[in-house]
């Protein structure tokens, strides 16, 4: 993974080369300084990407904490039928199979509540994600930077998870879930952008895939923890996921360096040089001084001073950028219907909850490997369209198929396709926008994914007795929204641009 031609740095800084030939773009300079993907970048990318692990746990934790437990009729009751709706019988004619404190539904007697109330905690979480994404989206591009934004988000998410464990009613619980969603809103985006900015163009997609693998590991850990704690209070699941997340946040604060690209665009020369030296190979580290960069980079033309609203203004003032944002956001909304809806709706299928969640989590790993193949071999637009159509067809088929095995198989194919489509879409969004607005643009894509997550819990609760309301809506939506990428340019094999003018000029050429 080391640079194949280390003499390029010395050549770039050589006084024998005319000055106008020494000027390089930021992307070219970073490629020469750190190589394509060395061990230092790899370790940094893994540590950054692990934020996805805890993010996944908080996203899907309500599948187990807010599930309606199994119930049985009391032997002494003649007015009860185990196969019917529990709300049709008197409360004293049936009982929960496990202690009531194993779920929020049984502890607070929500089994017969309105679907909006039942889905309130999950909807509050995704609403918090939506609000947090809008409030925090530009901070990583403007004032805080990649590292500080990631640390702050992880800290808020972890503390909110701990506080959710001490809730004593549905309203307090929903409020803490809102806070948790607000905090984690920018984790995935920031971690994805951060890790890929440490790599050259050849390995950039692979760096992004690390986050998807960590997300799958986090999702996979949930059914295992929930199964081991199935006889204990739902509060223990929150503590077992949130406390380790706090320790990880502290480690990340001290071990991770800021993105050199962001530091460069902010004009912070000394920090830029230090960050680049910390992740460069030992042979190149000696050559990386401020004088070297003064000779190779046209610093003054690249530096951009931005405020919190600048990224939004830059996107809104350019027609081509606004069109790209709108198209990828529409595709993200459709994919989010399946990505969040399928795991939340597992309780509506005739299948064992823990096994179903485990299979869904396991599908994340082949999804990441398929993404690795698609990113390197196939075009982005064709991949997204094919995956969304396949996912939609399988989702609608779940409404009409009655056999458990086939039903679960269709659900897995639909979720797997949506996961892969999500991975490709996020990599695609990274390539569509320059560094100065990249974090904000990808945040907007994830916001539309989250917006569908706000609707999913209500659709799942309403579709408990009619799957057409949930799985049918999911399938039709993802197919229609996936077609919006037709209006986007293809980005396979392109390098990153750093400014809006650079991106616009390349499109014109």
N, C-alpha and C positions, 0 to 999 in steps of 0.2 A: 504493500500500500504506500510505500515511500515514493517520492517524486523521482521519475525516471531520468530527469535532466537537471540536477542541482546547479549546473553551471549557468543556467538561465538567469539566476539571481545576480551572479557576479557580472554577467554580461550586461544586464539591465542597468547596473550601477557603474559600469565602466565609463571613464571620461572619454574614451576613444569613440564612443557612440554619440552621434549628434543629439542634442537635447530634445529636438522635436521627435526623434525616434524612440527616446527613452520613456516618453509619456505613455502610461498604460491606464486602462480602466481599473476600477477597484476590483472587479471580478478577476481580471488577468493577474493583478498583483497578488491577490490572496491565493490564487491557484499556484503561483510560482513560490510563494513564501511557505505555505503549509503543505503543499502537495495535494493530492486528490483526497486522501483519507488516511492519516497516520494513526498510530495508537493513541496519541494524546487526544485527537479529535474523537476517536471511538469511545474512549472512557468518558469524556465530557458528554457526548451524545447519549450514551446509555444512562448516565445519571440524570440528565435532563428529561429523557423520555420516560423514566420511571414514574414521573408525575402522573402519567396516564394510568398507571396501576391503581392508585388511590382514587383517581377520578372515576374510573369504571365502577369501583365499589360503591361510591356514593350515587352514581346514576341508577344502578339497578338494585340497590339495597332494599327498596320498597317492595320488590317482587316477593321477598320473604317476610319482612317486618309487617307489611300491610296486607298480607294474604288472608283470606278467610279460611280458618282451620277446618278440618274434617269434623263432622258431628254425627251423632247417633241418637236414635230414639231410646227413651228409657223403657226398660222391660215392663214396667207397670202401666205403661200408657198404651191405649188402644187407638188413640186419635193421632197417630204419627206414622209417616212413611219415609223411610230413609232415601228414597229416590225422588222425592218431591221437593218443592221450594220450602226452606226452613221457615220462612216468614208466614206460611199458611197455618202453622201450628202454634198452640199456646207455648209460652216460654218454659213452663214446667213439664212439658212432654218430651223434651229432648235435652241433650247435654253435649258439650265439646269433648272430643276424644283426648285432647291435651289440656293442660291448665290454661285458663283464660289469658294469663300474662304472656303467653308465647306469641301473641299477635296484637297489634293495635285494634284490629276489628273486634276481636273477642274481649279484650280488656275493657274497651269503652263501649261495647254493645252496639256496634255499627252494622251488624249483619243485615238489618232491614232498613237502613238509612237510605236517603236519596243518593243516586249515583254521583251527583256532584259532591256530596259530603264524603262519600267513600273515596273518591278520587282526589279530594282536596289536598292532602299532603303531597302526593306526586305532582299534581298540577301546580301547587305552590313552589315546589322545587324547580320545575321547568320555567315557571314565571320568573322566579329569581334569576335563573340562567339568562332569560331574555332581557330583564332589566339590567343585570350585571354586565352582560355583553355590550349593551348600548352605552352604559356608563363607563366601562373600562376599556372599550375596544381600541381607542387611540392612544392610551397611556403608554403602551409598550413601544409605539412608534415615536412618541413625542417626549414626555418628561421622565418617565420611570425607566424605560429601557426593558429589554427582554428579561434579564435576570431578576430585577426587583419586582417586576410585575408577576412573574411566576412564583416567587417566594411569597409575596403578599396574598395572592390568590389561594395558594396551598394552605397558608396559615388561617385565613378566614374559613375555608372549607373544613379544615380539621377541627377548629374550635367550635364551629356550628354543629358538627357531628357529635362532639362530646356533649354539648348542651341539649341536643335532641334526645339524648338518652335520659335526661332528667325531666322530660315533659310529663305533665299529669293530666292533660286533656288534649283533644284533637286540635284545638285552636292554637295552643302553645306549640304543639308539635309541628303544625303547618307553618307557623312563623319561623321556627328554627330551620325547617326545610327550605323555606324561602331564602334565609340567610346563607345556607349551605350552597344553594344554587347560584346565588349572587356571587359568592366567592369563587366557585369553580368555573364560572362562565368562561374565563379566558385561559384556563389551564391548558386545554388541548391545543388551542390555537397558538399560544405563546410557546409551548414546548415543541410543537411541530416546526414553527418558523425558526426558533432558536437553534434547534439541532441541525436543521438543514443549512443554516447560514454558516455552519462550521465546516461544511464539506464542499468539494468541488463539484462541477456539474455531473461528472460520471457517477459519483457515489451519493448524490443528493437525494435521489429517490430512496436509496437503501437506508439512509439516515432517518428519513421520515417513516419508513416501515417499522423501525424500532419502536416507535410510539404505538403503532397499531398492535404489535406483538405484546407490549406491556399492557395495553388496554385489555387484550384478550386474557392475559394472565390475571389481571384484577377481576375481571368478570368470572373467570373460572374459579377463583378462590372463594367467591361468595357462596355457591351451593355447598361447598365443602364445609365452610364455617357454619352456615345455617343448619346443615344436617347434624354436625357435631353438637350444636347448641339448640337442637329442636325442642328439647324439653325444658329449656331455660327461657328467661325473659328476653323479649325482642331487644331490650336495651343493651344486652351484652354484645349483640352483633354490631351496634354502633360503636361501642367502646373498643372492640377488637379491630375495627377498621380505622377509627379516627386517631387513637393514641399513637400507633406506629406512623401514621401520616405526619403527626407533629414532629416526631424525631427525624423523619426524612426531610422535613422543611428546614430544620436547623442545619442538617448536614449539607443540604444543597446551598444554603446561604454562604457557607464557608468554603465549599469545594468547587463551586462553579464560577467560571469567568464570564464577563459580559461579552456579547456578540461584537467582534471586531468591526463588522459592517456598520452596525448601529453607532458605535463610537466614532467611526470615521465620518459618518454623515452628520454627526453632532459637532464635529470639529475638535474633539478631545484627543489631541495628538499623542500625548504621553500615555494615556490609558489605552489607546488604540495599539500603540507599539508594544506595550506590556502584555496586552491580551494576545496579540499575534505571536509574540515570543513564547508565551506560556504553552501554546499548543503546537508550535513548530518543532521540527526535528532538531536534534542537538547540533547537526552540521550547519544548519541554516540559521540557528538562533544568534550566532555571533555576528552575522551580517545584517541582522534586522535592527537598524538604528533609525532615529528620526531623520538623519541626513540622507539615508538610503531612500526613504519614502519621499523626501522633498525632491529628490532627483527623478523618481519614477512616477509620482502621482501629481496631477494638477489639483492640488489640495483645495485651493480657494474656490475653484469652479464647482467642486463636488459638494462642499459643505452646505447643509440646509438647516436653517433655523425654523423649527416648527412649533406650533402650540397645539393644544389638545384638539382643536377643531380643524387643524390644517389638513389632515389626511382626508377627512370627509369633504372638505372644500375642493381638494385636488381631484378627487374622484367625480364629484358632482359637476365640476366645470368642464369636463372633457367628455364629449359624447361617446367616444369609443369605450372609455373606462366605465361610464354609467351603464352602457349596454352589457358589458362583461359582468359587472356586479349583479345586474338584474337577472341575467340568464343563469349564472351559477347559484344564485340564491333560490331561484325557482326549482332547480334540480335538487338542491339541498333539502328543500321543504318536502318534496316527494320521497326522497330517500329516508328522511327522518321518520316518515309515517311507518315504515317497516322496521327501521333500525331500533326505534324505541317501542313501537306498538307490539311487535311480535313477542319480546320477552315479557312485557307487562300483561299480555293477553294469554299467557300460557295456562293460567287458571281456568280459562274458558274452554280449553280443549280437554278431551277425555284421556288425559295422560298424567303420569306421576310428575308432580311439580319439580322435585329435586333433579330427577333424571332429565326432564325437558330443559331445565335451565343449564344443566351441565353440558348437554349436547349443543345447545346454543352457544355456550361459552367456548367449547372445543372447536366449533366451526370458525371462530375468529382466527385460529392459527393457519389452517389451509387458506383462509381468505387473505391473510398477510402474505403467504408465499405466492398465491396467485397474483396478488398485486405486484410483487417483485417481478414476476414474469411479464405481466401486462405493461408495467412501466417501461421495461427495457425493450419489448418487442412490438407491442401494438399501439395504435394511435389512441389518444385519450377519448376523443368524441365517440368513436365506434364502441369502445369498451364500455363507456357509461350508458349509452343507449341500449346495447345488448343486455347488460346486467339489470337495468331497471325494468325492461320488458319481461325478462325471465322472472324476476322477483314478483312483479305484479300478477302475472299469470298464475303462479303457484299460490299466491295469497288468496286470490279469488277462488281457486280450486278448493282451498280449505273449507269454504262455506258449504260445498256440496258433497264432499267426500265424508263418509261416515266411518270407514274402517280406521281404527286407531293407528296402525302401523303406517298406512299410506298418508293419513292426515299429518302425522308427525314428520314424515319424510318431506312432504310438500312445505311444511312450515320451516324445516331446516334449510331447504333449498332457497326458499324465499328470503330468509334471514341472511344466509350465506351470500347470496347475490347482492343484497342491500349493503352488507358490510364491505364487500369488495368494491362495490360502486362508491361507497362513502370514502374509502381509502384513495381510490383513483381520483375522485372529485377534489379532495383536499390537496393532493399533489398537483393536480391540474390548476387549482386556484393559486397555488404558490407560484406557478410558472406564468400565470397570466398577468401578474401585477409586479411593479418594481419594488425595491427595498423600502422606499420612503412611505409606501402605503400598504405594503404586503400584509403586515399583521392586522391592520384594520379591515382589509378586504376579506381575508380568510375568516376573521371574526364575524363579518356579516353573513358569510356562508353558513357558519356554524350557528348563527342566530336563527336562521330560518329552519335549520334542523331542530333546534330547540323549540321553535314556535309550534312545530308539529307535535313535539313532546308535550306541550301544554294541552293540546286537544286529545291526545291519545288516552290518558286515564279515564276521561269521561266517555269516550267511545268504547273503551274496553268494558267499563262498568255497564253501559247501556246495552252492549252486545253480549252480555252474559247469557241471555236466552235467545238471541238472534244474531248469529255471527256475521250476517250480511252487513250489519251496522258497523262492525269493526273490521273484519278481514276483507270484506268487499270494498269498503271505502279505502282501506290501505292500498289495495292492489290497483284500483283505478287511478288513484292519485299519483302513485309513483310512476306509472306508465306515462301519463300525460305530462308530468313535470320533467321527466327525464328527456323529453324531446326538445327542451329549450336549449340544450347544448349545441344544437344544429347551427345556431347563429354565432358560435364562438370560433376563434381561430385555433388551429392546431398548434401545440407547443412541444411536441416530442422532439428531443434533441437540442432544444434551444438553451442558451445560457441565461443567467439572471441579468436583468437590467436593474439599475439602482435609482434612476430618476425618471420622472414622467416624460420628460423630453426625449431621453434615450429610448424609452419604450415606444414612443410615438414615431420617432425617426426610423426605428427598425421596422415598424409596420409599414411605413411609407416606402421603404426600400424593398 
